[in-house]
Amino acid sequence: MSFLSRIMVLKSQAHFSAGVYNRFGGPSPAGLAIEGSRKKKSGQAKSRVGLLILGFMGVYAVIGGRLVEYAMKDQEVVSSILPPDRLMASRPDILDRNGEVLATDIRTVSLFAEPNKIVDADEAVEKLATVLPELDVRDTYKKLSVKTSHFAWLRRQLTPKQQSQILALGIPGIGFRPEKRRFYPGGATAAHILGYVNIDNRGVAGMEKFIDDQGLADLASVGMTSDQPLEPVRLSIDLRVQNIVRDAVVNAVTNFQAKGAGAAVIDVHTGEVLAMASAPDFDPNDPQEGAKEGWLNRMTNGTFEMGSTFKTFSLAMALDSGKVKMTDSFDASKSIYIGGFTIHDFHGQRRWLTVPEIFQYSSNIGTARVIDIVGIDAQKDYLTKFGLLTKMQTELPEVKMPSQPRVWKKINSITISFGHGVSTTALQTGVAAAALVNGGKLIEPTFLPRTREQADEIATQVIKKTTSDEIRYLLDFNGYKGSGRVARVPGFSVGSKTGTADKVVNGRYSATLNFNSFIAAFPMNDPRYAVITFCDEPKSGEKAYGGTISAGTAGPIAREIIRRAAPILGIEPKFGEGGSALLVSY
């Protein structure tokens, strides 16, 4: 039998055995009934499948809804930290005036734990301690043992190596959160200008806090910051000069065994601070290391009696008032006795002195005679105009208010004329000194770039230009023939004035402890920069210039700064002039 014939036989047998077909090959009544039953069952099956599908869809919709609900819930139910987008918020780079980076953000990670997922807290702590030797074992164990807790910080800002080593430990319930860390490439170079940030990358001091106070902190608090780079903040600082200034003050603390030292370089026509340093200082990358002494910015947040540098302002106000002329002479042949006090000279000449000689020999007696002509009210008014009796206005948050007597009596007027009785900050003294040589305009200091035109708009004329010319002469004269000789730098004309003040200890002036200050300007034929330096409680100094007094301590700091910085600032040296061109009129 062929293959096709066999198929036909099998098909015929199947039809008749099922009773589906009649003998003529058509469907039988029984077959029709069976077929209808099958269709009905098929329809019911399809309905059941559809119901199952709808049921599953409903279940998944509920699950999805709950997941969305949990995702939308407040983050604080599982975490005590800020959301990741706010943890990653950027701070702007800080640049010097030439575009050199002073501060920037770098990416890092922090270690956290989910205590409810920790299997063995003891084992976890032991493993972590192998990578983090300084880990507080007891505190960490306490955090990991709270099984109801969903989050706990263990260590902020890990190094990539530490992260890799911890990952290799394979501890369940341990994770990492991305963060940003502030990095200062220069370390302590500009510490007191830049300030520093806290563990959450928020400004705590210096220009970092100033930036936050301009609105960055407010934006961060409401979650409106992002991890996108921000426009850099450019400062007035010249990093090259800043390095020089910091070197000079740090070396002074060491070489002169001083309690502290500081210095600043100021553009006399714009008020821009090109460099400022205070020592001891700190590394803003690790600010806690210098917490004991280094945090104090002695240039702006410490006030001191500035000694004989104040004689410059006393003579300026006397000349500006018109009551005193450069050719006038005053009796400095004997001490002055007033109110139980004796006013005498350190380098007494015991004769009548001209105004330039009073300045040259730093005569307390001569200055007292001059200020007596000016009068107390005018003296106080001039010092206020110079900005020496009010709080200095600038970007740095750390600025201290000067102190002065509640009531100015004649004895106060006399001692203030030569720098005792009023305490000011070193920077504001330098700013006032800049006004003496720039034509008589007081310009508030700034750590941000400022043009000469912008400075002229905010400048206040405090003395006449002719008075400024006369003070330039006195500074130049003293730098050439007086105590300022210590700051002479070959090729550069430097005008200056020393100031040595006895420190007040337990309400009395000490005979052994000094606060030494020094103001200078250069080049004196057309002053462009003012320098203010100080040395606090030195125990040694350059013997050739008097040891522990200003000429032997604060003066050498200024000399070192000018010697190294003047060429960088574009001042061309001039040799063979044999003194200043200003030494002609008096």
C-alpha positions as CSV (number, residue, x, y, z in Angstrom):
1,M,0.0,0.0,0.0
2,S,1.3,3.3,-1.0
3,F,1.9,6.2,1.4
4,L,-1.0,8.3,0.0
5,S,-3.4,5.2,0.1
6,R,-2.6,4.6,3.8
7,I,-3.3,8.2,4.6
8,M,-6.8,8.0,2.9
9,V,-7.7,4.8,4.9
10,L,-6.6,6.3,8.2
11,K,-8.6,9.5,7.5
12,S,-11.8,7.4,6.6
13,Q,-11.4,5.4,9.8
14,A,-11.1,8.5,11.9
15,H,-14.2,10.1,10.5
16,F,-16.5,7.1,10.9
17,S,-15.1,6.1,14.3
18,A,-15.7,9.7,15.7
19,G,-19.2,9.8,14.1
20,V,-18.4,13.3,12.9
21,Y,-19.1,12.7,9.3
22,N,-21.9,10.8,7.6
23,R,-21.4,8.3,4.8
24,F,-21.5,11.0,2.3
25,G,-18.5,12.8,4.0
26,G,-20.6,15.7,5.5
27,P,-20.8,16.5,9.3
28,S,-23.2,14.5,11.3
29,P,-25.5,16.1,14.0
30,A,-23.3,14.7,16.8
31,G,-20.3,16.3,15.1
32,L,-22.0,19.7,15.0
33,A,-22.7,19.4,18.8
34,I,-19.1,18.6,19.6
35,E,-17.8,21.4,17.5
36,G,-20.1,24.0,19.2
37,S,-19.0,22.7,22.6
38,R,-15.3,23.2,21.7
39,K,-15.9,26.8,20.5
40,K,-17.7,27.6,23.8
41,K,-14.9,26.2,25.8
42,S,-12.3,28.1,23.7
43,G,-14.2,31.4,24.4
44,Q,-14.3,30.8,28.1
45,A,-10.5,30.0,28.1
46,K,-9.8,33.3,26.3
47,S,-11.9,35.2,28.9
48,R,-10.0,33.6,31.7
49,V,-6.6,34.5,30.2
50,G,-7.8,38.1,29.7
51,L,-8.9,38.3,33.3
52,L,-5.5,36.9,34.4
53,I,-3.7,39.5,32.3
54,L,-5.8,42.3,33.7
55,G,-5.1,41.0,37.2
56,F,-1.3,40.9,36.7
57,M,-1.4,44.4,35.2
58,G,-3.3,45.6,38.3
59,V,-0.8,44.1,40.7
60,Y,2.2,45.5,38.8
61,A,0.5,48.9,38.7
62,V,0.1,48.9,42.5
63,I,3.8,47.8,42.9
64,G,4.9,50.5,40.5
65,G,2.8,53.1,42.3
66,R,4.3,52.2,45.6
67,L,7.8,52.4,44.3
68,V,7.1,55.9,42.9
69,E,5.6,56.8,46.2
70,Y,8.7,55.7,48.1
71,A,11.0,57.5,45.7
72,M,9.1,60.7,46.1
73,K,9.2,60.5,49.9
74,D,11.5,62.9,51.9
75,Q,15.1,61.6,51.8
76,E,15.4,62.1,55.6
77,V,13.5,58.9,56.3
78,V,16.6,56.9,55.1
79,S,19.4,59.5,55.2
80,S,20.6,62.4,57.3
81,I,22.6,63.9,54.5
82,L,21.8,66.3,51.7
83,P,20.6,64.9,48.4
84,P,23.4,63.9,46.0
85,D,22.8,66.8,43.6
86,R,23.4,69.3,46.5
87,L,26.4,67.3,47.8
88,M,28.0,67.7,44.4
89,A,27.3,71.4,44.1
90,S,30.3,73.3,42.8
91,R,32.1,76.2,44.2
92,P,33.7,78.6,41.7
93,D,37.4,78.4,41.2
94,I,39.4,81.3,42.7
95,L,42.1,82.8,40.5
96,D,44.8,85.4,41.0
97,R,44.9,88.5,38.9
98,N,46.9,86.6,36.2
99,G,44.6,83.6,36.1
100,E,46.6,81.3,38.3
101,V,44.4,78.9,40.3
102,L,44.3,79.6,44.0
103,A,41.3,77.4,44.9
104,T,39.4,74.7,43.0
105,D,37.0,71.8,43.6
106,I,38.2,68.2,43.2
107,R,35.9,65.1,43.1
108,T,36.1,62.7,46.0
109,V,33.9,60.1,47.8
110,S,32.8,59.7,51.4
111,L,32.2,56.4,53.3
112,F,28.8,55.6,54.8
113,A,27.0,52.6,56.3
114,E,23.5,51.2,56.4
115,P,23.5,49.7,59.9
116,N,20.3,47.8,59.2
117,K,22.2,45.8,56.6
118,I,25.4,45.2,58.6
119,V,25.7,41.5,59.4
120,D,28.5,41.6,62.0
121,A,29.4,45.0,63.4
122,D,32.6,43.7,65.1
123,E,33.9,42.2,61.9
124,A,33.0,45.3,59.9
125,V,34.9,47.6,62.3
126,E,38.0,45.4,62.4
127,K,38.2,45.3,58.6
128,L,37.7,49.0,58.2
129,A,40.4,49.7,60.8
130,T,42.9,47.9,58.6
131,V,42.4,50.6,55.9
132,L,41.6,53.5,58.2
133,P,44.0,53.3,61.2
134,E,42.7,56.5,62.7
135,L,39.1,55.3,62.7
136,D,37.3,55.8,66.1
137,V,36.6,52.1,66.7
138,R,34.2,52.6,69.6
139,D,32.2,55.3,67.9
140,T,32.0,53.3,64.6
141,Y,30.9,50.2,66.4
142,K,28.2,52.2,68.2
143,K,26.9,53.5,64.8
144,L,26.9,50.1,63.1
145,S,25.1,48.5,66.1
146,V,21.9,50.6,65.7
147,K,19.9,48.2,63.6
148,T,17.0,50.6,63.2
149,S,19.3,53.1,61.5
150,H,19.3,53.3,57.7
151,F,22.3,55.7,57.3
152,A,25.5,56.8,59.2
153,W,28.6,58.6,58.0
154,L,31.8,56.8,58.7
155,R,34.5,58.9,57.0
156,R,34.3,61.9,54.8
157,Q,36.5,62.6,51.8
158,L,38.5,59.4,51.2
159,T,41.4,59.1,48.8
160,P,41.0,56.9,45.7
161,K,43.4,54.4,47.3
162,Q,41.3,54.1,50.5
163,Q,38.1,53.7,48.4
164,S,39.7,50.8,46.4
165,Q,41.0,49.1,49.6
166,I,37.6,49.3,51.3
167,L,35.8,47.9,48.2
168,A,38.2,45.0,48.3
169,L,37.1,44.2,51.9
170,G,33.6,43.2,50.6
171,I,31.7,44.4,53.6
172,P,27.9,44.3,53.1
173,G,26.0,47.5,54.1
174,I,29.0,49.8,53.3
175,G,28.8,52.3,50.5
176,F,30.2,55.5,49.0
177,R,28.7,58.9,48.2
178,P,30.2,61.2,45.6
179,E,31.3,64.6,47.0
180,K,33.5,67.6,46.2
181,R,36.5,68.7,48.2
182,R,38.1,72.1,48.1
183,F,41.8,72.1,47.1
184,Y,44.3,74.9,47.5
185,P,47.3,74.3,45.2
186,G,49.5,76.8,47.0
187,G,48.8,75.4,50.5
188,A,49.3,78.1,53.1
189,T,50.6,80.7,50.6
190,A,47.4,82.9,50.7
191,A,45.7,81.3,53.6
192,H,44.3,84.4,55.3
193,I,43.0,85.9,52.1
194,L,41.3,82.7,50.8
195,G,40.1,81.4,54.1
196,Y,38.8,77.8,54.0
197,V,35.6,75.7,53.8
198,N,34.1,73.2,56.1
199,I,33.5,69.5,55.5
200,D,30.3,70.3,53.5
201,N,32.3,72.6,51.2
202,R,30.8,75.8,52.7
203,G,32.9,78.9,53.2
204,V,34.0,79.5,56.8
205,A,36.5,82.4,56.5
206,G,38.2,84.7,54.1
207,M,37.1,85.1,50.5
208,E,35.5,81.7,50.6
209,K,33.0,83.1,53.1
210,F,32.7,86.3,51.1
211,I,31.7,84.2,48.0
212,D,29.0,82.4,50.1
213,D,27.7,85.6,51.5
214,Q,27.1,86.9,48.0
215,G,24.4,84.3,47.6
216,L,26.0,81.0,46.9
217,A,25.2,79.7,50.4
218,D,21.5,80.7,50.1
219,L,21.3,78.9,46.7
220,A,22.8,75.8,48.2
221,S,20.5,75.8,51.2
222,V,17.4,75.7,48.9
223,G,19.0,73.1,46.6
224,M,19.4,75.5,43.6
225,T,23.1,74.8,43.0
226,S,24.4,72.1,40.7
227,D,27.6,70.3,39.8
228,Q,28.1,72.4,36.8
229,P,31.3,74.6,36.7
230,L,30.7,78.2,37.9
231,E,32.3,81.3,36.6
232,P,35.7,81.7,38.3
233,V,36.2,84.5,40.9
234,R,39.3,86.5,40.0
235,L,41.1,88.3,42.9
236,S,43.5,91.3,42.9
237,I,46.2,89.1,44.3
238,D,49.4,88.6,42.3
239,L,50.5,85.0,43.3
240,R,54.1,85.8,42.5
241,V,54.2,88.7,45.0
242,Q,52.1,86.8,47.5
243,N,54.7,84.1,47.6
244,I,57.4,86.7,48.3
245,V,55.4,88.4,51.0
246,R,54.6,85.2,52.8
247,D,58.2,84.1,52.7
248,A,59.3,87.4,54.2
249,V,56.9,87.2,57.2
250,V,57.4,83.5,57.9
251,N,61.1,84.0,57.8
252,A,60.8,87.0,60.1
253,V,59.0,85.0,62.8
254,T,61.8,82.4,62.7
255,N,64.8,84.7,62.3
256,F,63.7,87.3,64.9
257,Q,62.0,84.8,67.3
258,A,58.8,86.8,67.0
259,K,55.3,86.1,68.2
260,G,54.0,87.1,64.8
261,A,54.6,89.1,61.7
262,G,52.6,90.4,58.7
263,A,52.8,92.5,55.6
264,A,50.8,93.7,52.6
265,V,51.5,95.3,49.3
266,I,48.8,97.8,48.1
267,D,48.3,99.6,44.7
268,V,48.1,103.2,45.9
269,H,46.0,104.3,42.9
270,T,43.4,101.5,42.9
271,G,43.3,100.3,46.5
272,E,43.9,96.7,45.3
273,V,45.7,94.4,47.7
274,L,48.3,92.6,45.6
275,A,49.6,90.5,48.5
276,M,48.9,90.1,52.2
277,A,50.3,87.6,54.7
278,S,50.1,87.0,58.4
279,A,52.3,84.5,60.3
280,P,51.8,82.1,62.0
281,D,49.3,80.9,59.4
282,F,47.7,77.6,58.3
283,D,47.1,75.3,55.4
284,P,43.5,75.7,54.2
285,N,43.7,72.1,52.9
286,D,43.9,71.1,56.6
287,P,42.8,74.1,58.6
288,Q,42.5,72.3,61.9
289,E,46.3,71.8,62.0
290,G,46.9,75.5,62.5
291,A,43.9,76.2,64.8
292,K,46.0,77.2,67.8
293,E,47.7,80.3,66.4
294,G,47.4,80.2,62.7
295,W,43.7,81.1,62.3
296,L,44.2,84.7,63.5
297,N,44.6,87.1,60.6
298,R,46.8,89.7,62.4
299,M,46.7,92.0,59.4
300,T,43.0,92.7,59.5
301,N,41.6,91.0,62.6
302,G,44.2,92.2,65.2
303,T,44.6,95.8,66.4
304,F,47.8,97.3,67.6
305,E,49.3,100.6,68.6
306,M,51.3,101.5,65.5
307,G,54.0,103.6,67.2
308,S,55.8,106.3,65.3
309,T,54.3,105.5,61.9
310,F,51.4,107.7,63.3
311,K,53.8,110.7,63.2
312,T,53.4,110.6,59.4
313,F,49.6,111.3,59.8
314,S,50.2,113.8,62.6
315,L,52.5,115.9,60.4
316,A,50.2,115.5,57.4
317,M,47.3,116.9,59.3
318,A,49.4,119.8,60.6
319,L,50.7,120.7,57.2
320,D,47.2,120.3,55.6
321,S,45.6,122.5,58.2
322,G,47.9,125.4,57.1
323,K,48.9,126.0,60.7
324,V,52.3,124.5,60.2
325,K,54.8,124.9,57.4
326,M,57.7,122.7,56.4
327,T,60.1,125.5,57.3
328,D,58.8,125.8,60.9
329,S,60.9,124.8,63.8
330,F,59.9,123.4,67.2
331,D,61.6,123.2,70.6
332,A,62.7,119.6,71.3
333,S,65.5,120.6,73.7
334,K,63.9,119.1,76.8
335,S,61.2,116.7,77.8
336,I,57.5,117.5,78.2
337,Y,55.9,116.9,81.6
338,I,52.1,116.6,81.5
339,G,49.5,114.8,83.8
340,G,52.2,112.9,85.6
341,F,53.7,111.6,82.4
342,T,57.1,112.5,80.8
343,I,57.4,112.8,77.0
344,H,60.9,112.3,75.9
345,D,62.8,111.3,72.7
346,F,64.5,108.0,72.0
347,H,67.1,109.6,69.7
348,G,67.0,113.0,71.5
349,Q,68.8,115.9,69.7
350,R,68.2,118.3,72.6
351,R,67.6,121.3,70.3
352,W,65.1,123.0,68.1
353,L,64.1,120.8,65.1
354,T,62.6,121.6,61.7
355,V,59.6,119.6,60.5
356,P,61.8,117.3,58.3
357,E,64.2,116.8,61.3
358,I,61.3,116.0,63.6
359,F,60.4,113.2,61.1
360,Q,64.0,112.2,60.5
361,Y,64.8,111.8,64.2
362,S,61.3,110.5,65.0
363,S,61.0,113.1,67.8
364,N,58.1,112.5,70.2
365,I,58.6,116.0,71.7
366,G,58.6,117.7,68.4
367,T,55.5,115.9,67.2
368,A,53.7,116.7,70.5
369,R,54.5,120.4,69.9
370,V,53.1,120.2,66.4
371,I,49.9,118.4,67.4
372,D,49.2,121.0,70.1
373,I,48.9,123.6,67.4
374,V,46.5,121.4,65.4
375,G,44.1,120.8,68.3
376,I,42.3,117.8,69.6
377,D,39.1,118.2,67.5
378,A,41.0,118.6,64.3
379,Q,43.3,115.7,65.1
380,K,40.4,113.4,65.8
381,D,38.6,114.6,62.6
382,Y,41.7,113.9,60.4
383,L,42.3,110.5,61.8
384,T,38.6,109.7,61.2
385,K,39.0,110.8,57.5
386,F,42.1,108.7,57.2
387,G,39.9,105.7,58.2
388,L,42.0,105.0,61.3
389,L,39.2,105.3,63.9
390,T,36.5,103.4,62.1
391,K,36.1,99.8,61.0
392,M,37.7,99.1,57.6
393,Q,35.4,98.2,54.8
394,T,36.6,95.4,52.5
395,E,35.6,92.0,51.3
396,L,37.3,90.0,54.1
397,P,34.8,89.1,56.9
398,E,37.6,89.1,59.5
399,V,38.0,92.8,60.2
400,K,38.4,94.3,63.7
401,M,37.2,97.6,64.9
402,P,39.9,100.1,66.0
403,S,40.0,101.3,69.6
404,Q,40.4,104.8,71.0
405,P,39.9,106.7,74.3
406,R,36.3,107.4,75.3
407,V,37.3,111.0,76.1
408,W,40.3,112.7,74.3
409,K,42.3,114.7,76.8
410,K,45.4,116.6,76.0
411,I,47.6,113.8,77.2
412,N,45.7,111.4,74.9
413,S,46.1,113.8,72.0
414,I,49.9,113.9,72.6
415,T,50.5,110.2,72.9
416,I,48.2,109.4,69.9
417,S,50.3,111.8,67.8
418,F,53.2,109.4,68.1
419,G,51.2,106.2,68.0
420,H,50.2,105.3,71.6
421,G,46.6,105.4,72.7
422,V,44.9,104.3,69.5
423,S,45.0,100.8,68.2
424,T,44.3,100.0,64.5
425,T,44.7,97.1,62.1
426,A,47.9,96.9,60.1
427,L,46.1,96.9,56.7
428,Q,44.1,100.0,57.4
429,T,47.3,101.8,58.4
430,G,48.8,100.8,55.1
431,V,45.7,102.0,53.3
432,A,46.0,105.4,55.0
433,A,49.7,105.5,54.2
434,A,48.8,105.0,50.5
435,A,46.5,108.1,50.7
436,L,49.5,110.1,51.9
437,V,51.5,109.5,48.7
438,N,48.8,109.1,46.0
439,G,47.8,112.7,45.9
440,G,45.7,112.6,49.1
441,K,42.9,110.2,48.1
442,L,41.7,107.5,50.6
443,I,40.6,104.4,48.7
444,E,39.0,101.5,50.5
445,P,41.1,98.4,50.1
446,T,39.8,95.5,47.9
447,F,40.8,92.0,47.2
448,L,39.0,92.0,43.8
449,P,40.2,93.6,40.6
450,R,39.6,97.4,40.3
451,T,40.6,99.9,37.7
452,R,42.0,103.3,38.4
453,E,38.8,104.9,37.0
454,Q,36.6,102.8,39.3
455,A,38.9,103.7,42.3
456,D,38.6,107.4,41.4
457,E,34.8,107.1,41.6
458,I,34.9,106.0,45.3
459,A,38.0,107.8,46.4
460,T,37.7,110.5,49.2
461,Q,40.1,113.4,49.2
462,V,41.5,113.6,52.7
463,I,44.4,115.9,52.3
464,K,45.4,118.4,49.6
465,K,47.7,117.2,46.8
466,T,50.3,119.8,47.9
467,T,50.3,118.1,51.4
468,S,50.7,114.7,49.8
469,D,53.7,116.1,47.9
470,E,55.2,117.3,51.2
471,I,54.7,113.9,52.9
472,R,56.3,112.2,49.9
473,Y,59.3,114.4,50.5
474,L,59.4,113.6,54.2
475,L,59.1,109.8,53.6
476,D,61.8,110.0,50.9
477,F,64.0,112.1,53.2
478,N,63.7,109.6,56.0
479,G,64.3,106.7,53.6
480,Y,67.5,108.4,52.5
481,K,68.9,109.9,55.7
482,G,66.7,108.7,58.6
483,S,65.6,105.4,60.2
484,G,64.1,104.2,56.9
485,R,67.6,103.6,55.5
486,V,67.1,99.9,56.4
487,A,64.6,99.5,53.6
488,R,66.8,101.1,50.8
489,V,67.1,98.8,47.8
490,P,69.8,99.7,45.2
491,G,68.1,101.0,42.1
492,F,64.7,101.8,43.7
493,S,63.8,104.9,45.6
494,V,62.0,103.9,48.7
495,G,60.4,106.3,51.2
496,S,59.5,105.0,54.6
497,K,58.8,105.5,58.3
498,T,59.5,103.2,61.3
499,G,57.3,102.7,64.3
500,T,58.3,101.1,67.6
501,A,55.6,100.8,70.2
502,D,55.9,99.3,73.7
503,K,53.4,96.5,74.2
504,V,50.7,96.8,76.9
505,V,51.0,94.0,79.4
506,N,48.5,93.8,82.2
507,G,47.5,97.4,81.7
508,R,51.0,98.7,81.7
509,Y,53.6,99.4,79.0
510,S,56.3,96.8,78.9
511,A,59.9,97.9,78.8
512,T,61.0,94.7,76.9
513,L,58.2,93.8,74.5
514,N,57.6,95.8,71.3
515,F,55.2,95.9,68.4
516,N,57.2,97.1,65.5
517,S,55.6,98.5,62.3
518,F,56.9,100.0,59.1
519,I,55.3,101.9,56.2
520,A,57.0,102.4,52.9
521,A,56.2,103.5,49.3
522,F,58.0,103.2,46.0
523,P,59.2,104.5,43.6
524,M,59.1,107.9,45.3
525,N,59.3,110.0,42.2
526,D,55.9,108.6,41.2
527,P,54.6,106.2,44.0
528,R,52.7,103.2,42.7
529,Y,52.8,100.8,45.7
530,A,52.6,101.1,49.4
531,V,54.0,98.4,51.8
532,I,53.0,97.9,55.4
533,T,54.9,95.4,57.6
534,F,55.0,94.5,61.3
535,C,56.9,92.3,63.7
536,D,55.2,91.4,67.0
537,E,57.4,90.9,70.1
538,P,60.7,90.0,68.4
539,K,63.5,88.7,70.6
540,S,66.2,89.5,68.1
541,G,66.8,91.6,65.0
542,E,69.4,93.1,62.7
543,K,72.0,94.6,65.2
544,A,73.2,97.2,62.7
545,Y,69.8,98.8,62.7
546,G,69.0,98.6,66.4
547,G,68.1,95.0,67.1
548,T,64.6,94.5,68.3
549,I,63.2,97.9,67.3
550,S,61.4,98.5,64.0
551,A,64.4,99.4,62.0
552,G,66.0,96.0,62.9
553,T,62.9,93.9,62.4
554,A,59.9,95.3,60.5
555,G,62.2,97.3,58.2
556,P,64.1,94.3,56.9
557,I,60.8,92.6,56.0
558,A,59.8,95.6,53.8
559,R,63.3,95.6,52.3
560,E,63.1,91.9,51.3
561,I,59.6,92.4,49.8
562,I,60.6,95.4,47.7
563,R,63.9,93.9,46.6
564,R,62.2,90.8,45.2
565,A,58.8,92.2,44.2
566,A,59.6,95.5,42.5
567,P,61.0,94.0,39.3
568,I,58.0,91.6,39.1
569,L,55.7,94.6,39.4
570,G,57.3,96.3,36.4
571,I,59.4,98.9,38.3
572,E,62.6,99.6,36.4
573,P,65.6,100.1,38.6
574,K,67.6,103.3,38.2
575,F,71.2,103.4,39.4
576,G,73.6,106.2,40.0
577,E,71.1,108.9,41.1
578,G,72.8,109.3,44.5
579,G,69.6,110.0,46.4
580,S,66.1,111.2,45.7
581,A,65.1,113.9,43.3
582,L,62.7,115.2,45.9
583,L,65.5,116.3,48.2
584,V,65.5,119.9,46.9
585,S,62.9,122.2,48.4
586,Y,63.3,122.3,52.2
